[in-house]
């Protein structure tokens, strides 16, 4: 690992100005489970590392029936996995968080880190897409909010500008008769990156699907919504034929790569299968 300067700011403003001052040569440090690995491998060689640990108010989970859910960027994935309100109402997020690494990793890894690292395979990303998350961003210039659907730009790239820091994520209250699921396909049973991840959320209205959202991970340059599959289902009663059509549409909208782990064709097949399963399970959960 190369030598670097280490800063522990205590306010967002201080962290943001440090980031701006060291533009292009600084890395923010949250749980460190992505960047420390990168620095050890010398894939990342920052001249300065800025820890977010000492900034108050960046972690924690709050919920109200009116406002919905707020999860601070520094909230550990393990805390999300164990939150009863998220288990009950934002189930795909719990399932995404619980898929990351091991318990040891999730005790360090943060939701902000998982999203800001912006890997196409990030396990929490597809859940954020189907749960309508808004990303809260702050800098010395003020605050802004970006929909998660607009946040990712490419592998490892996102909309954050110089000096900007993600402070948290907001999720609207989940409507009545709704449910969600995240499913991950990996090669090794224990601790492996997704080669396909699919999340779905479904809202039912008298037996028909009022609103479905489908999020795909690891099968495009960024996590994406499978909007064609959603359009196939919306406004209809779910049945096997419709699920088959949605699976086919989701697979067609994905653009996976072939690599050492599996071929693009195989990934497309798995998108098809997991889309059908995730939508079906989300619908079943919406009824309970
Ligand atoms: C053994 C192992 C297994 C893993 N398995 C998985 C897996 O199965 N699925 C998966 O999705 N990931 C996996 N990961 C990757 C990693 O654990 C997650 O991406 C984790 O959520 C990253 O969070 P962190 O807090 O550790 O981020 P860090 O490493 O601290 O930061 C990651 C990146 O995000 C930036 N960043 C962090 N917080 C902010 C913020 N608030 N605002 C702006 N930028 C910020 C940092 O500058 C850095 O570029 C694994 C990692 C390891 C080491």
Boltz pocket constraint, residues with backbone or C-beta under 6 A from the ligand:
constraints:
  - pocket:
      binder: B
      contacts: [[A, 27], [A, 28], [A, 29], [A, 30], [A, 31], [A, 32], [A, 33], [A, 34], [A, 35], [A, 36], [A, 37], [A, 52], [A, 73], [A, 74], [A, 77], [A, 99], [A, 100], [A, 101], [A, 102], [A, 105], [A, 108], [A, 109], [A, 110], [A, 111], [A, 112], [A, 113], [A, 114], [A, 115], [A, 116], [A, 117], [A, 121], [A, 122], [A, 123], [A, 124], [A, 160], [A, 164], [A, 165], [A, 166], [A, 167], [A, 191], [A, 192], [A, 193], [A, 194]]
      max_distance: 6.0
